[in-house]
Structures are given as C-alpha cells and as structure tokens.
Amino acid sequence: MQGGSELFRYYKSLYHALKAIYPEFSWEISRFAALGNAPHAFWKDKQNWLAALDKAEQRIGIKQVLLPSLET
C-alpha cells in the first residue's frame, strides 16, 4: 500500500490532484495554502497574498488599516 504517494508522481500538489480528479468541484486553492500544502511558488504570487489578506480581513472584521506616518 502506497498511501496515495503515487499521485504525486503525476500531480505537483494535492490541490492539482483533486482539481484534476474532481473537476466539477470548485476547489479553493487558498484553503490548501492555509493548511501548509500550497502549490509550489504559491506565496510568490502577489494576488495570492492579497486574496489571503482580504479573507483574513473579512474573517476577523477589519474595516480599515491605519498605516503609521513615515514622516519624522
């Protein structure tokens, strides 16, 4: 018994395997990233960072981010 490791010979991540095997389901790639199973280079994409921040803002109720002034 291989425990499913054979799948990764064909797919580069769990997300990609599930997306290929069950294409009718709308998989959220960000949920895999949150579990530590992000596809290779996931966090290098600025859009993934922004989507994660948007989701965090919604989840914890952030309405406005105040940035400190850089002027001295």
N, C-alpha and C positions, 0 to 999 in steps of 0.2 A: 504494500500500500504506500503510495507516494504522498498522501495528504494534500493533494492539489498542487504541489510544486511544479508538476509538469506543465500546468497552464502558463507559467512564466517563461517557458521556452518559446511560447507563441505570442504572448502579450506582455508589454513592458510594465504594466501595473494592474492592480486589482480593478481599478476603475475601468481601464481599457478592456479587460477581460469581460467584465459584467456588461459593459456597453455593447460589446460585440455579440455576446451570447443572448442578451435580453434587450434588443434594440427598441422594443416597444415601450420600455420603461424610461421615464425621464430622470436620468441619474444626475445628481448634483455633485460635480467634481469637488467643490469646496468642502463637502462633508467628509470626503476621503482625506483631504489635506488636514482637516481638524483632528483626525484620528492618527495622524502621523504617517499616513500611507499616500502622500501626494505623489503624483506622477513626476518623473524627472524634470527638473527645472521649473516646477510649478510656481515657486515663490520668486522666481526671477522675472516673471511677467507682472508688470505694474497693474494691469487690470485685475489680476487675482488678489493683489494686496488691497486695492480699492474695494473690491467686492467683499472681502473679508472684513474690512473696516466698516462698510455700510451695514453688514449683517450684525456686527458687534454693537454698533450704534443703536440699531433697532432693538436688539435683544436686551440691552441694559438701559435704554431710554435716553440716550444722549441727544439733546436737541441742538446744541451749539457748542463749538470748540473755540475756546478763547486762547489765542497764542500770546505769549509774553512779547513785549516790545523788545526789539534788538537794539534800540537806540539807548545810548548812555548819557 
